[in-house]
Amino acid sequence: MSVKNYFPYFCSQIIKMQTFRQIIDRDPFPIFLAPMESVTDLTFRMICKKMGADILVSEFISSDALIRNVSQSVDKLNFNEEERPIGIQIFGHNESSLIEAAQIAESAAPDFIDINWGCPVKKVVSKGAGSAILKDIPKMVYLTEEVVKHVKLPVTIKTRLGWDHTNKPIVEVVERMQDIGVQGVTIHGRTRSQFYSGTADWSLIGEVMQNPRLQIPVIGNGDIDSGPKAIEYKQRYGVDGIMIGRAAIGNPWIFNHVKKYMGGIPPQTPTLAERIELCLEHLKGMAQNKNEKVALLEMRRHYAGYFRAIPFFKPVKLQLMAAEDIATCETILKKWESQTNKKRS
Ligand SMILES: Cc1cc2nc3c(=O)[nH]c(=O)nc-3n(C[C@H](O)[C@H](O)[C@H](O)COP(=O)(O)O)c2cc1C
């Protein structure tokens, strides 16, 4: 849906507006696609949805850029109706721009607004946005409450355990967020200083779940890369849902796999033909939604995932990286498929 045509959708959305609890209760155990900048664009989200992701969140959008009407940021508000339920994620550090950006995001009529209080990247943190807020909880409470007060849609937040190993206030943070009307919290089980290193520590997420005052849904995030792990962590930590990020890059089948494991059905590994088909769908979708040049560039980070552990992919990857149009990529992949089939027969 284009933001320009938001009004009828906004009206219908107000009528259908659901709490975040109602949104997540539509699935027995919802699996979220994590917001990932330059990865979870419309094309990739649609593919993940088709592959079983229950709830989607947009890549983060700068509130400062949104209020300045920067077209690249405004474009990120676009989503398809089939993507619902979907959240739009914003980040910022300043009260007025966060409020205005949340209202702009609301006018695109997603199902909820998510505030990013977890990004560890220097250019975000240096301005006091993202995970920097974990060093100033009263400010986090204040800014979040202002957003909650100024929009009608449910507001959720996504954050980390804390700033560093000496500061992990997540149990208090979730309580305080709940008290000001935040309807859900996603916790990435790392501190800011860890970035993506080491392993995610879910024990503190488990402590949040043990808090007798907790009423809002909590989504666990960090290092979920298989169906068995998703089930194990669901049972061990008692979270209301799980969010998957990096393991979905080039591997959107992961959502289906988790679902199948949960239903006790052993999932099947995708064949080379299925991988090629989905990879090409992704590439062509991106070219349509952005443009061919950007698609060829951005797909580079997905190829390794699509063809992980497939023999003889290395030379194919080099050819894909050098390809200057999508037709060439298609020829490369189809040729590889037929050569592989010949070797097998
Ligand atoms: C390339 C990339 C971009 C990301 N962009 C965002 C973002 O825009 N917003 C956000 O909240 N988290 C972002 N993250 C963090 C992920 O949402 C997630 O919390 C993190 O990757 C841990 O989950 P995982 O182990 O399942 O990947 C990003 C992560 C990666 C790898």
The ligand as an ORCA input file, in Angstrom:
! r2SCAN-3c Opt
* xyz 0 1
  C      21.852     -6.627      8.955
  C      21.070     -6.384     10.232
  C      20.248     -5.282     10.317
  C      19.505     -5.062     11.494
  N      18.643     -4.012     11.534
  C      17.822     -3.873     12.617
  C      16.791     -2.895     12.620
  O      16.587     -2.159     11.650
  N      16.018     -2.804     13.748
  C      16.192     -3.638     14.839
  O      15.461     -3.530     15.824
  N      17.142     -4.568     14.846
  C      17.935     -4.724     13.756
  N      18.847     -5.746     13.738
  C      18.898     -6.690     14.866
  C      17.948     -7.885     14.627
  O      16.608     -7.458     14.539
  C      18.069     -8.930     15.738
  O      17.733     -8.335     16.949
  C      19.475     -9.519     15.859
  O      19.988     -9.860     14.589
  C      19.475    -10.760     16.763
  O      18.604    -11.738     16.273
  P      19.152    -13.024     15.422
  O      20.191    -13.692     16.259
  O      17.941    -13.867     15.179
  O      19.751    -12.466     14.168
  C      19.620     -5.959     12.589
  C      20.472     -7.059     12.494
  C      21.190     -7.284     11.330
  C      22.080     -8.505     11.253
*
